[in-house]
Amino acid sequence: METNLAIDIALFGVSPEMGVYDGLAGRAAGFAGGAALVLDTKAEAPGDPFLDMQAMLLEMTKELRERFQRFQSQKVLAERDADDAGDETTRKAAQTDAKAAIEAVSLIVRTLEKIDSLQRTLIAERVDSGEPDDEAALIEEFDRLVEQRVKERMDAAKTEWMREIRAGGDAAAAMESGP
């Protein structure tokens, strides 16, 4: 059995076009076949997981809110159609549509409650961890720790220097005074 399926090579992370990059001019022979590897865009610099999770939950809330409004309007329309239906089958179909819309709205409400619970948990964990929320506080704490470490190292170096001078001074004084 032979099929004529077109295969999209881009699905495999390889571009069918020749890669253009000035930094690889010396290695152009390696790309003579025409296909060049595509950079993995998923390996971006890591962000704040808390902020990423908050953004995702807010986006989900927005999407669910829109769906909630849509199902509410469908429920109202279905109930109105059931009231205005002339025959029994049309009325039952409209009632079924209304019931499905009510169940969808109920599911959306439960999901929104879970999202709210997750957001509250995330915020509580963030507050309990005692992590500073803003970048300025982190910079200030880093500077304080660096200054503290520099002072400790300077004090240790001074103590060692003083010990060497005393040891050298005592030996030099003993040599000058004679045997």
Solvent accessible surface area in square Angstrom, and as a share of the most:
residue,aa,sasa,rsa
1,M,231,1.03
2,E,157,0.71
3,T,85,0.49
4,N,149,0.77
5,L,145,0.72
6,A,107,0.83
7,I,138,0.70
8,D,79,0.41
9,I,75,0.38
10,A,60,0.46
11,L,142,0.71
12,F,145,0.60
13,G,37,0.36
14,V,34,0.20
15,S,29,0.19
16,P,83,0.52
17,E,118,0.53
18,M,90,0.40
19,G,35,0.33
20,V,139,0.80
21,Y,145,0.55
22,D,129,0.67
23,G,58,0.56
24,L,50,0.25
25,A,79,0.61
26,G,83,0.80
27,R,169,0.62
28,A,51,0.40
29,A,90,0.70
30,G,70,0.68
31,F,52,0.22
32,A,85,0.66
33,G,82,0.78
34,G,23,0.23
35,A,49,0.38
36,A,10,0.08
37,L,153,0.76
38,V,84,0.48
39,L,157,0.78
40,D,90,0.47
41,T,102,0.59
42,K,177,0.75
43,A,82,0.63
44,E,134,0.60
45,A,93,0.72
46,P,134,0.84
47,G,51,0.49
48,D,50,0.26
49,P,102,0.64
50,F,37,0.15
51,L,108,0.54
52,D,85,0.44
53,M,77,0.34
54,Q,33,0.15
55,A,60,0.47
56,M,97,0.43
57,L,2,0.01
58,L,106,0.53
59,E,109,0.49
60,M,75,0.34
61,T,24,0.14
62,K,109,0.46
63,E,75,0.34
64,L,32,0.16
65,R,128,0.47
66,E,79,0.36
67,R,103,0.38
68,F,45,0.19
69,Q,107,0.48
70,R,122,0.44
71,F,59,0.25
72,Q,75,0.33
73,S,55,0.35
74,Q,84,0.37
75,K,51,0.22
76,V,84,0.48
77,L,84,0.42
78,A,9,0.07
79,E,69,0.31
80,R,130,0.48
81,D,72,0.37
82,A,11,0.08
83,D,122,0.63
84,D,109,0.56
85,A,25,0.19
86,G,84,0.81
87,D,79,0.41
88,E,87,0.39
89,T,101,0.59
90,T,70,0.40
91,R,76,0.28
92,K,112,0.47
93,A,57,0.44
94,A,8,0.06
95,Q,83,0.37
96,T,86,0.50
97,D,85,0.44
98,A,8,0.06
99,K,128,0.54
100,A,55,0.43
101,A,4,0.03
102,I,84,0.43
103,E,99,0.44
104,A,22,0.17
105,V,22,0.13
106,S,45,0.29
107,L,102,0.51
108,I,13,0.06
109,V,59,0.34
110,R,128,0.47
111,T,43,0.25
112,L,47,0.24
113,E,109,0.49
114,K,141,0.60
115,I,6,0.03
116,D,58,0.30
117,S,62,0.40
118,L,94,0.47
119,Q,31,0.14
120,R,159,0.58
121,T,65,0.38
122,L,36,0.18
123,I,85,0.43
124,A,50,0.38
125,E,102,0.46
126,R,41,0.15
127,V,109,0.62
128,D,119,0.62
129,S,66,0.42
130,G,61,0.58
131,E,95,0.43
132,P,53,0.33
133,D,113,0.59
134,D,76,0.39
135,E,127,0.57
136,A,68,0.53
137,A,34,0.27
138,L,95,0.47
139,I,93,0.47
140,E,127,0.57
141,E,70,0.31
142,F,131,0.55
143,D,73,0.38
144,R,125,0.46
145,L,86,0.43
146,V,62,0.36
147,E,117,0.52
148,Q,87,0.38
149,R,139,0.51
150,V,78,0.45
151,K,129,0.55
152,E,84,0.38
153,R,156,0.57
154,M,127,0.57
155,D,69,0.36
156,A,64,0.50
157,A,58,0.45
158,K,128,0.54
159,T,75,0.44
160,E,76,0.34
161,W,144,0.51
162,M,66,0.29
163,R,137,0.50
164,E,101,0.45
165,I,80,0.41
166,R,151,0.55
167,A,64,0.50
168,G,40,0.38
169,G,36,0.35
170,D,100,0.52
171,A,55,0.42
172,A,49,0.38
173,A,59,0.46
174,A,62,0.48
175,M,156,0.70
176,E,152,0.68
177,S,96,0.62
178,G,33,0.32
179,P,191,1.20
